Amino acid sequence: MAVTSTTPLAEHLRGAGLNDVRADAATLATRSSDASLYRISPQVVVLPHDAEEVALTVELARQEGVPITARGAGTSIAGNAIGPGIVLDFSRHMNRVLELDAEARTARVQPGVVQARLQDAARPHGLFFGPDPSTSTRCTIGGMIGNNACGTKSLAYGRTSDNTLAVEGVLADGRLLSAAETELQRELRALVSTDLATVRTQFARFGRQASGYALEHLLPENGTHLPGLLVGSEGTLAVLTEATVRLVERPASSRLVVLGFATQYDAADAVPALLEHRPTACEGLDARLVDVLRDRRGPQAVPELPRGAAWLFVELAGDTTQEVEEAAQRLVAVAGPELQALDARDVPDPAEARALWRIRSDGAGLAGRSAENEPAHAGWEDAAVPPDQLGDYLRRFDELLEEHGLSAAPYGHFGEGCMHVRLDLPLEASDGVARSRAFLEDAARLVADFGGSMSGEHGDGRARSELLPYMYSPEALRLFAGVKHLFDPAGLLNPGVLVDPEPLDAHLRLPALRTDLPDPAFTYPEDGGLLSRAVHRCTGVGKCIADGVLDRSQTVMCPSFLATREEQHSTRGRARVLQEVLSGESPLDVHSPAVHDSLDLCLSCKGCASDCPTGVDMATLKSEVLHQRYRGRLRPITHYSLGWLPRWVALAARTPGLANAMMRLARRVPVLLRAAGIDPRRGLPSFAPRTFRGGAVARSLPRAVPGAGGAVAAPVRSESVAARTRQRVVLFVDTFSEAFTPQAAGATVQVLQAAGFEVDLLPRQTCCGLTWITTGQLDTARRLLEQTVEQLRPLAEQGVPIVGIEPSCTGVLRKDAPELLGTPAARTVAAQTFTLAELLHRAEWTPPSLEGVRVLAQPHCHHHAVMGWEADKRLLERAGARVEALAGCCGLAGNFGVEQGHYEVSVAVAEQYLLPALRRGEHDVVLTDGFSCRLQASDLGGAEGRHLAELLAAQLDTPAADPTPTPQEEP
């Protein structure tokens, strides 16, 4: 999707022959920041297709005197992937593995290739690329070379600099690196020869010394190794176009051992002795980070850990399983007497090990919010000290935090003395920037006192380049300046970084709220009521731009990015655009076309609310922007046709035959659908002959009023807590279940009664306001929710569980209602709202047998994001089913996939997971609790989806009491 612009620089670059040049507001906003605290809007973004286009861009930049910054995935934490001139984004086109030589164990790659993509190419040969950052599913090899990335296994396999054999690129004066190499080596040897003592004494003192230029590679005894110098130079010396990297043999077996300690200091003190066991990884964290994970994702998110308040995750590897088992047993045996550990656990189960490692891999994002849910920042992110100094350093560092009134959740590569930490720097206070600077300067002095490095793997960037004088002598800094002058005398490559640095407190990306915007509609309870804080939850770690195939985790975020591969259609991209809106420094506002274009393809799936490590809820933010944009204005037609859907359904359901006839007519006359804003290629559902409330099941149930009860229960099929207590529940019947799929509602009643519950209905049909929320009609949504909450409140206050049928509507009661209304009543109702599986799990109900049934489940996105699908999976597996739960979104997502302009993206999203799984045909049942998922599976895949309740009810040993089946018409 090439976006045009009329800026003079963009026109000049296009006219010279560059094919993908962008200067539109959305693109500039998405590249104005990385994963750091900094914001600098570029003039133009170039997405080169090949090395020739890179060389041409550099030449044109030299002619115009415009700076250049190279960028991969933009996950840089120090502000080293942003710049004021041209940003060269390699991730879009120059992202291939060019050649893999398994015999030589090398790979030739373009700079924009994602690290996990290289791993996938090497895996069939039993090889892999050693450095493995936690962002491996989106970080690029070029970015890793720029920062000298390491990851968890560098103990065994080294840093990126240890695994980069050769590089190709372009110098600032337009020369190819290969052509200038001999002359550069001669000039560099001459420079270093003026002060060999400084290079030999101040560089390569320990493995994680990553700050500044790696001048040790220029020593005569090291052969003036140019690639070694360029790795870690943060794009300030050359623009790389290709690299040859070393691959290593994948170990035949590996094992995780977790050691528990009383404090993180004790864990750090144990590292020197632990390293004698030759681990491939030694990662440390303490209770502060684990508590954040439990608080954000629930206690089930943390597998069992050994006793203690700090832990070392130790990976051992070897040629055989027996060898690794014996090594693990030896380590566990000495954990107490030699390492002073309180407890130790050998973790032989790979699935459990992966779950434990996820605590560590999500650390960067999780630590982006403090334990008090305040913003935590990456201003001092990856300092490192020699490993034998780590315990004392951490003691002093915590004292320093206390002195400055800060808190943090440190974690990191204990085996190499490198610590990651996000800090609740008081940047929003009137004196917050000055106080933050004071801390950073004290932290730099502390690291220097321990012989450490300001950066251990992420580079100095804008965050720490100014602090290099605390670590290096004037003589070393003079050598840095000399190296920079030889490569880039005009200072065009990534200016302000390493040499002639800008102040660390310049260009900060601070939350700000424009005073010309009305008060937000949502209450943003986790962000102090501030929309600006909700938008700035995005720290830029980029999990939303991970390739879904590479991620291999049960995630939903971000379906539109997977469909378009455009940054502005990711959660991070949209957050960056909204940050521009709120910054007060940008011409963007809620009415800007760039804002509309960025949000238009958001499916409101809420996947980011759970999958984003910092909990960005773009669905809520989109609703807020639509609310602000169209308040008091004429809205798009779909806001009335689809946004008011429950009203139209209530009218149509009175005469379903006539309504279905009108639907058939609309299919035959596409202009009618287009007039309503609906894509005529989209299949439409059919109304049931009778609504649920008009059916026999509903008529047999009492209406819920405070204190009412006495529903007649079907015979109980299995013993449960509910069966013993005859617990009462109220069924929340949504619009879709009422009019389109009453069989799902009827089956839910049957299962609840079989589990021993007495089922009530609300006195009258009510609505959660979902379609008004997704279309940003929040005043109407609030009124509807207030009425619904008022009906449910007396029951919730009595402790009566509220059971939802449609996941999206259940999610509204659980999450949107409290956040939109902000009332105690809404919170009480939310606390008493459950999915069917959650309630059955609480009731300890034994489900009927589904032994051997192959269930292909498409969890609804809101189900995944708000309630979680774990209870459903446990219930099905207890019943004996073989469950394949699909990651990702189905692509329909309520009104999104029905609207004109969204069909292609809807199909592309479905092609990520749902449609390939349906075509494989390795299932007996397609489970689609969500009405949207069921419609998408039928419309695009020809599959008949079923609700969980239908699947369970069909296995009960008595027939359903007239579940009112709904015949589906052909689209």
Secondary structure, DSSP 8 states (H G I E B T S, - for coil): -------HHHHHHHHTT-S-EE--HHHHHHTS--SSSB----SEEE--SSHHHHHHHHHHHHHHT--EEEESSS--SSS-S--SSEEEE-TTTS--EEEEETTTTEEEE-TT-BHHHHHHHHGGGTEE-S-B-TTTTT-BHHHHHHHT--BTTHHHH--GGGGEEEEEEE-TTS-BHHHHHHHHHHHHHHHHHTTHHHHHHHSSSSTT--SS--GGGGSGGGT--HHHHHTTSTTSS-EEEEEEEE-EE--SEEEEEEEEESSHHHHHHTHHHHGGG--SEEEEEEHHHHHHHHHHH-GGGS----SSSEEEEEEEEESSHHHHHHHHHHHHHHTTTTT--SEEEEE--HHHHHHHHHHHHTHHHHTTB-TTS-B-B-TT---B--GGGHHHHHHHHHHHHHHTT--B--EEEGGGTEEE--B---TTSTTHHHHHHHHHHHHHHHHHHTT-BS-SSS--HHHHGGGHHHHS-HHHHHHHHHHHHHH-TT--BSTTSSSS---TTSSB------TTS---SS--GGGTT-HHHHHTT-----GGGS-HHHH-SS----HHHHHH--GGGSHHHHHHHHHHHHHSSSS--TT-HHHHHHHHT-----HHHHHSTT---HHHHHHHHHHHHHTTS---HHHHHTTTHHHHHHHHTTSHHHHHHHHHHHHH-HHHHHHTTB-TTS------SS-STTSHHHHTS-B--TT----------S--HHHHHT-EEEEE--HHHHHT-HHHHHHHHHHHHHTT-EEEE-SS-----HHHHHTT-HHHHHHHHHHHHHHHHHHHHTT--EEESSHHHHHIIIIIHHHHH--HHHHHHHHTEE-HHHHHHHTT------TT-EEEE---HHIIIII-SHHHHHHHHHTT-EEEE--S--S-TTTGGGBTT-HHHHHHHHTTTHHHHHHHT--SEEE--SHHHHHHHHHHH---EE-HHHHHHTTSSS--S----------
